[in-house]
């Protein structure tokens, strides 16, 4: 009811509500009664990217099955609704008993694969009753969750136990499940590692980046917010040596925010949106580049010597793995502890968290001035990704036994 009310003045809420209209008909138009269906559910865009290696492996391994992908959030569905790796893409309907039964009837999946989390309990219960297997991939658990509280075990833990198998990211998650007697679990790591391992083998060349970087060393600031960008102002204006340049990829492409930041910069700068009307010489002499576009940041990371990932002064840091797969040290703000890969990067010496300007200045002074330190920490970061388990293979080996 609240979402329907909010849809009158909030675009995301409107997408959430409108996208769920006639959901049965949308699925039925793509799935026939005779189809065999493998279903993957992702909360949002991040979980889709996490589950994508599994989706693509399913497509290759089971070409006669249809692949269904569902989303809860508009930020996932609206960006990936035309993804050609799935036969049907839809919004997960509200979790009621009635909707769960209708969904199982129209989709009739052989299995549901949940990516990381989103335990909709009416749906899980209905799948269990219909003897349809549910597995979770790249799952991660924390002590504070209701599943592991004594007052929650009578209900939350029992519902969780209806899931056939958990592929968890780390030992601690396994131990937590073991404490509530959910023993159907395997440590398989994070499927996102499988995807980012592939990035270094794709064609990452960008002509404008070759021109901009030249022979300089480069700091790439990915998914930055204003709070992150403020940390760099003094470095750019007062301390940026001739052999260093900086590229910013803002999380929000609001022109007023970008222009406000640039107004504080004393060094020559350029925006991606201005490339066509800018001389090559101006691009090559610019010290600051604003990547005000989407879709090519993973390629840009291949040019980095140091990376900074934004969001750590807000809700939490953004994706670090695409950056470190190229063997670069990574720096981020203080809100990283819910992201296991960030915790691990710090523990091995490939990542650094900062909480204020002084800490920022200290680590960047070291990384920019000490080549051996920068290369050593970058190698640790790159090895962290490349030496991770082949999570997708572990999951596919299990699925071969039940599909």
Secondary structure, DSSP 8 states (H G I E B T S, - for coil): -HHHHHTTT-HHHHHHHHTTTTHHHHHHTT--TT--EEEEEESSHHHHHHHHHHHHHHHHH-TTSEEEEEESSHHHHHHHTT-TT-SEEEE-----HHHHHHHHHHH-EEEEEEES----HHHHHHHHHTT-EEEEEEE---TTSGGGSTTTIIIIIHHHTTSSEEEESSHHHHHHHHHTT---EEE---HHHHHHHHHTTS----HHHHHHHTTSEEEEEEEE-HHHHHTTHHIIIII--TTEEEEEEESS--HHHHHHHHTT--S-EEEGGGGGGS-HHHHHH-SEEE--SSS-HHHHGGG-SEEEE--TTTT-----HHHHTTS-EEEE-S--TT-HHHHHHHHHTSEEE--SHHHHHHHHHHHHH-HHHHHHHHHHHHHHHHTS--HHHHHHHHHTTT-
